[in-house]
Amino acid sequence: MPSVPVLCLDIGSTWTKGALVSPDGDLLGTAQHATTTPEVLDGIAGVTSALAATGAEVLACSSAGGGLRLAVVGQERLVSAEAGYRVALSAGAKVVHVSAGPLGSLTPLRADRPDVVLLVGGTDGGDDSVLLHNARRLAENRITVPIVLAGNADARDRAMALLDGRTVVATDNVLPDVGELSPGPARAAIRDVFLRHVIGGKGLSRGTRFRSMVRTVTPDAVLAGVSRLAHLLAADDDPGAVLVVDVGGATTDVYSAVSTVDDQTSTVALPADRRTVEGDIGMRWSAPGIVAEAKAEQLPHDNLAAGADRRARDVDFIPSTPEESEVDTRLAAIAAILAVRRHLRLVDNRLGPRGAGLLVLSGGVFRHATGQALHTIEQTLRDDPVLRPVLRAARITVDRDYVLAPAGLLTGAGHDATRLLRRLSPR
């Protein structure tokens, strides 16, 4: 147990959020400040001042700079794409590019602006020609972003030699044998690269204090909080998985924790607790994506296109009429449905034998919604034919105090997050 209060910070691209927690684990207060650039420490100072938290122990996570954009360069498209998505599943990454076979022009890869390149190819002891060719091409074209090398182990040293002068982290092969995906080591390497090179390299702060302050990426902190919540509910004999939907302005993230309810022995390369991110679904920047995907998935979307376009043009838009608030409510419900549907596909529809026992809604659109709006959103989710079996027994709550990321930070530092997580009692 800490001897002083703990200030948990989440430094995002738009907002820096803080939660001050007492030594015995009670929430003392929350505050937020616009993330300041080019010096994020100014916004952090604003949150610290608002909470009178000078002298508190500081734990921080960050997704500032837009989160982690991952490019996958591999040998066979289907295998490379699957490996990349499995690696990204709980590594706080979004796959923005997949290429397969011998690299030619690197213009498409550059255009997708990755933060990290995941270089894979070949089983251990198998063909290494494509892996070595691609390593040479990345080196010749002076790719400056960090590279995580997770291909044929027998070719690792030769690939490293070809990439000499680049920032490279070598780890175990994501495809050690035919049909065997092992993404865990690559996930860990990508997280390390993000903390050591990407966050510090995005020009967010002039000194080294910010980089040393950040302990983990925000998605990892939230995932740790979700996992801890699942274990608390299991200890209470509360059945079912924990499912979290975080609808933001640009992306919608989904987290699921099944480690306490599902036998993972039959699941290949799926982490027990996982996260997916949908970069084309969000309440402001990506609002038109909600409408486009609703049309593709045959979800009701009438009279939403104009409102979505307006929100994308004016990302600071705040509804001022009941009609505009209703548009936000409908967009939020559809975003949640689309994101959970995609999450279920990527995790092979595995949420344990009972489906979700608890659904947590996170994000400003839910925290600021009226009771009637939340009722509408909940009913829309429960009525969806794809989600209905998953949510049949689920209780639904809102993370009004934004405690999941702070809970994950506390857990990672060896502190008790129980009292914070107990605040997520279903309404």
PyMOL commands that set and color helices and strands:
alter all, ss='L'
color gray80, all
select helices_A, chain A and resi 40-50+77-88+107-111+129-140+153-162+184-198+209-213+218-235+264-266+287-296+305-313+322-346+364-367+371-383+388-391+404-412+418-424
alter helices_A, ss='H'
color red, helices_A
select strands_A, chain A and resi 6-11+15-21+27-34+57-62+68-74+93-100+116-119+147-149+168-170+214-217+241-247+252-257+273-278+356-362+395-398
alter strands_A, ss='S'
color yellow, strands_A
deselect
rebuild
show_as cartoon
